[in-house]
Amino acid sequence: MNHSPNHGEAASTNGVARHENVMDVGTERIARVYAEALYRTAEPLGQGDEIHEQLSSLLTDVFRQAPEWEMFLASGAIGRDRKAAVIRSVFGGRASEILVNFLLVLNDHERLDLIRAAADAYREIRDQKAGRIQVLVRSATPLPSDQRERLLHELRTTFQKEPVIESQVDPDLLGGMVVRVDDWLYDQSVRSKLVDIRNQIIARSSHEIQSGRDRFCSPV
């Protein structure tokens, strides 16, 4: 994509684009309302998956590589007419008309800052409808295919849904793996085991010290 917004129109801190991931519950609910409306529009037309792919591409291919775009769209200092013209110029003919209209609706309500939250909510809605769950797996080394298949089987059995695994290699784990599904966490990393052992030693030592104090203080 060769187009880029005027850098003078989007504020930054020390020239570095910043995105705040912390959102209050009210903001997340509003984003979900927009996402549900987008899904209800796209899915009956057979574009549910296409919209998901284009939203993902917007976040990973556009915002990540050119963060000034996200700043431009989210900026409250830039007028809606200017943003609408840029949206039509840049995305028109390249993205689905449904997605372009979605961005224009967000712009009309001055909620383009919700694009990320709406994209996350859209993925969740799409997964729920399809009976899928997103799973993040962190391991010290890439998972062997047999271990990945066993994990998939266990997740299907546990959650009664089709797991979609995102794998991340994290050498700091030393060994084992950490599996996260929403708020559910399974930590079998070596680091976690070492922490458990350390905590057990501390607890045992504290108990022995307290027992010694009790014996010392007990009347003869």
N, C-alpha and C positions, 0 to 999 in steps of 0.2 A: 504494500500500500504506500503510494508516494505522497499522498496528501498528509499534511500535518497542520495542527492549529497554530495560530500565531502565539509564539512563546511569551509574548508580552501580555497576552490575555489570560494566561493561567499562572497563578502564583505558585511558588515553590519555596522550600526552606533550604538555603544554601545550595540551590540548584538541584536538589535531590527530591524527586517525587515521593510523597508519603501517602500511605493509605491506612486509615484507622479501621481495624478489624472488629473493634468493640462496638456492639450495637445494643441499644436497650430493647426490651421485650416489645414495646410499642412499635418501634421501627421495624423489627422483624415481622410483626403481624401485618403491618402495612405492605411490606415487600411480598409477603405470602399472598395477600389479596391480589396484587398485580400479577403474581406468578400464576395463580389459579385462573385468572381471566385469560392470560396468555395461553395456558394449556387448553382451556375450554375452546379457544379459538382455533388453535393449531391441530389438536388431535383429531377432531372430526374430519378435517381436510387431509388427513394422512401426513401431516408435517410435524408431528410431535417430536420424533427423533431428530429431524432436520433442524428444528429450532434449538433443541438441546445442543447439538453439535455446533451451531453457529454462536450460541451464547458462550459455550466453552472456548471457542476460537477467539471470540471477542476478548475474553479475559486473559487467555494464555498467549495468543499470537499478537494481539494489538496492545492491550494494557501493559503486559509484561515487557514487551519489546519497546514500546513507546509510551511510557507512563504519563507523558504530558497530555495524552488523549484523555485519560481518566480524569486528570486534573481540570482539563478544559470543560468536559461535560458536567463535572460536579461543581464547578465554580459558580458561586452566587453572584459574582461580579460581572458575568457575561449574560447578556439578554437572551430571552427565549427565541426571538426571531433569528438572531445570529446563530444560535445552536441548531435550530431547525434547518436553516439553510445548509449548514455544514453536514448535518445528519443525512439530508437528502442527497447532497453532492457526493459524499464519501460512500455511503452504504446503499444508496439507490442503485439497483441493477446488479449489485454484488451480493447483497443479502436478501433473504426472503422478504417479500412485501409485508408479511405479518410481523416480522421482527422490526422492520423499519417503522411501521405504524406503532409498534409497542414503544420504541424509543421516543417517538414523537409524542405519544400520550404521556410518558414519564416527563418529557420536557414541558408539555402544557401545564402539568401540575407541579413543575419545578421539583421533581423527584428523581432526576437522573443520578443522584448520589446513591440510589437504591439498586443500581444495576447488579452489583455483586450479590447483594442479599437476595434479590429476585432470582438471579441465576441459580443460587444454591437452593432456594425454595422450589424452583421449577424442577431441578434434578430430584429433589426429595419426593415431590408429587408424582413425577414420572416413575420413579422407583416403586412407590407405594402401589400405584395402579398395576404395575407389572409384577409385583410380588418380589422385588429385589431389595437387597440391603448392601450398603457400601461398607467395605471392610478395609481398614488400613493395617498392613502388616509390616512391622519393622524388624529386620533381622541383621545379624552381624555379617552374614554372607548371603548371596542369592539363594532362595529356596529351591532345593532339588524338586524335580517334577513329582516324585512319589510323595514327598512331604506336603507339597502343595495340594495334591489330590486328597490326601488324608485330612488336611485342614478344611478343604471344601466340603468333604463329607460330614465332618463334625459340625461345621457351621450350618449346613442344611438341616441336620438332625436337631440342632439346638434351637434354631430360629424359625424353622419351617418356611424359609424363604431362599431365593437363589442369591448366593453371595457374589458380589463383584469386588474382586480383590485388587487393591492398589498396593504394590510392593515397594518398600524403601529399604535400601541397604544402609545400615548405621553401624560402622565399626566400633563405635563407643559402647555398644551393647556387650562387647566381648564374646558373646555367644548366646544361643537361644533366640527367642523372638518375643515381640510384644504385639498383641492383636487388639485392635480397638474397633468396636461397633457401637456407634453413638456414644452413650455413657457407659457402656460395658467394656471393661478392660481386663485382658488376660495377659499377665506379665510373667513369662518364664525365661527371662534373660538372666545371664550369669550375674550381671550387676545387681539385679533385683534379689537374686538368691544371696549374694554377698551381703547386701543391706539387711536381709532377713536374719542371716547368721549373726551379723554385728549387733542387731537389735536384741536377739536372743541372749547373746553374751552380756550385753549391758543390763538387760532385765535380770539375768541370773546373778550377776555381780551385785546389783542393787539389792536383790533379795537376800543374798548372803551377808552383805553389810548390815542390812536392817535386822536380820536374825541375830547377828553378833551383838548389835546394840541392845536388842531386847534381852539377850542373855546377860549382858553386862549390867543392865539396869534392873534385872529381876532380883528381888530380895532373896537372900540365902536362907 
